[in-house]
């Protein structure tokens, strides 16, 4: 599943009582900083990765689809980079969100840089 599916699932998957995956990340994971934050080149690379890995599920415009949560939402923008990194790394297969741990760490940070930049 592309990263889009991952992030949508991240936003909605696996939290207690219907909560989001974002809510499941540990405090330790949430504390991680994005080494590429504010990097314009990383944002552009993240956009390309999003299109390749995520857009099939989450939509080119981040609006989601039936059964797949949108990523263009406050919860994603306000999440810490470490929380989003945790979601990409772990996924939630039960909710249809695969792990993207197969992507190099730098590419996961690029996707996060793109997602946290408002369109």
C-alpha positions in Angstrom: 0.0 0.0 0.0 1.3 3.4 -0.8 2.3 5.9 1.8 -0.9 7.7 1.3 -2.7 4.7 2.6 -0.3 4.6 5.4 -0.9 8.1 6.5 -4.6 7.9 6.2 -4.5 4.8 8.3 -2.1 6.6 10.6 -4.6 9.4 11.1 -7.4 7.0 11.8 -6.1 3.6 12.7 -5.7 1.6 15.8 -6.3 4.0 18.7 -8.4 3.0 21.6 -12.1 3.3 21.2 -12.0 4.5 17.6 -9.2 7.1 18.1 -6.5 7.7 15.6 -3.1 6.1 15.2 -1.6 9.4 16.0 -3.0 9.1 19.5 -1.2 5.8 20.0 2.4 7.0 19.6 4.4 6.9 22.8 5.7 10.1 24.4 9.2 8.9 23.6 8.3 8.5 19.9 6.5 11.9 19.9 9.6 13.7 21.1 11.7 12.9 18.0 12.5 15.9 15.9 12.4 16.1 12.1 16.0 16.7 11.0 14.5 18.0 7.7 11.9 20.4 9.1 11.7 23.6 7.1 13.9 22.2 4.3 12.3 23.2 1.0 14.1 20.5 -1.0 12.9 17.9 1.5 9.4 19.1 1.1 9.5 18.8 -2.6 11.0 15.3 -2.3 8.3 14.4 0.2 5.6 15.6 -2.3 7.0 13.2 -4.9 7.1 10.3 -2.4 3.6 11.1 -1.2 2.4 10.9 -4.8 4.1 7.6 -5.2 3.4 6.0 -1.9 0.3 7.6 -0.3 -1.9 9.3 -2.9 -3.5 6.0 -4.1 -5.3 5.7 -0.7 -5.2 9.2 0.8 -5.8 11.1 -2.5 -3.6 13.4 -4.4 -5.2 16.3 -2.5 -4.9 14.6 0.9 -8.7 14.5 1.2 -8.9 10.7 1.7 -11.5 8.4 0.2 -14.2 6.1 1.4 -12.7 4.2 4.4 -9.5 6.1 4.3 -9.0 9.2 6.4 -7.9 12.6 5.0 -4.5 13.8 5.8 -5.4 17.5 5.2 -6.6 17.9 8.7 -5.6 19.6 11.9 -4.6 16.4 13.7 -1.9 15.8 11.1 -0.7 19.3 11.0 -0.5 19.5 14.8 1.0 16.1 15.4 4.7 16.1 16.3 7.1 15.0 13.6 8.1 12.1 15.9 4.5 10.9 16.1 4.1 10.9 12.4 7.4 9.1 12.0 6.1 6.4 14.5 2.9 6.0 12.4 4.9 5.6 9.2 7.3 3.1 10.8 4.6 1.0 12.6 1.4 1.3 10.6 -1.7 -0.6 11.7 -2.4 -3.5 9.3 -5.7 -4.2 11.2 -6.8 -0.8 9.9 -5.3 -1.1 6.5 -2.3 1.0 7.2 0.9 -0.8 6.3 4.3 0.0 7.8 6.6 2.1 5.7 9.7 0.9 7.6 11.0 -0.4 4.3 11.6 3.2 3.2 14.9 4.8 4.2 14.5 7.0 7.3 15.3 10.1 5.3 12.4 9.4 2.9 10.0 9.0 5.8 11.2 12.4 7.1 10.7 13.9 3.7 7.1 12.7 3.6 6.5 14.2 7.1 8.0 17.5 6.0 5.6 17.5 3.1 2.6 16.5 5.2 3.1 19.1 7.8 3.4 21.9 5.3 -0.1 23.2 4.5 -1.0 23.0 0.9 
